[in-house]
Amino acid sequence: MDQYLLEGVLRKHLERHGVHVELATEPTFLEEVADGVNIVLKKTKRDGETTSEILHASYVIGADGAKGDLRQCVRIAAHFEA
């Protein structure tokens, strides 16, 4: 299944369960704490203006690919063949 099709299916499923997916948002810092994680998010508006937000969550899902921002933020190496 092509990625763009899979993303659509996943978004619809998440929306049905009350989950909001944010686009144009990237992690800049992640810290594991006793009750979850603190993450600093950089958000880019349509006009190019950026803002930062600190979020506390029980967990974080990195679904941005092997070369994604979250993987780099937590310094997880990607092991794959090109």
C-alpha positions in Angstrom: 0.0 0.0 0.0 1.3 3.4 -0.9 2.3 5.6 2.0 -0.2 8.4 1.2 -3.0 5.8 1.2 -1.9 4.3 4.5 -1.6 7.7 6.1 -5.3 8.5 5.1 -6.5 5.2 6.6 -4.5 5.8 9.8 -5.7 9.4 10.2 -9.4 8.4 9.8 -9.0 5.7 12.3 -7.3 8.0 14.8 -10.0 10.7 14.4 -12.7 8.1 15.1 -11.0 7.5 18.4 -10.6 11.2 19.3 -6.9 11.5 18.4 -5.8 14.8 16.8 -2.9 14.6 14.4 -0.9 17.7 14.0 1.0 18.5 10.8 3.9 21.0 10.4 5.1 20.1 13.8 8.5 18.8 14.7 10.2 17.7 17.9 13.3 19.6 19.0 13.9 18.1 22.4 12.7 15.0 24.2 13.3 14.0 27.8 12.1 10.9 29.5 10.7 11.5 33.0 9.3 9.2 35.7 5.7 9.5 34.5 6.3 9.8 30.7 8.0 12.2 28.4 8.4 15.9 28.0 8.8 17.1 24.5 9.4 20.5 22.9 7.6 20.9 19.6 8.3 23.5 17.0 5.1 24.4 15.1 5.2 26.2 11.7 2.1 28.2 10.7 1.0 28.7 7.1 2.7 32.1 7.0 6.0 30.6 8.0 5.9 31.9 11.6 7.2 29.3 14.1 6.2 28.8 17.8 7.4 26.3 20.4 5.2 24.3 22.8 6.2 22.0 25.6 4.0 18.9 25.9 3.9 16.2 28.6 2.7 12.8 27.4 2.6 9.2 28.7 4.4 8.2 25.5 5.4 9.4 22.1 5.0 7.5 18.8 7.6 8.3 16.1 6.0 7.6 12.8 8.1 9.9 10.7 10.4 7.4 9.1 13.9 6.1 9.4 15.4 9.6 8.8 12.7 11.4 10.9 13.1 14.2 13.4 12.0 12.2 16.4 14.6 9.4 15.7 17.3 12.1 15.5 16.0 13.9 18.6 16.4 10.8 20.7 19.5 9.7 18.9 18.2 6.3 17.7 20.2 4.9 14.8 18.5 3.6 11.8 19.6 0.2 10.5 18.3 -0.4 7.0 19.5 -1.1 3.5 19.0 1.4 0.7 
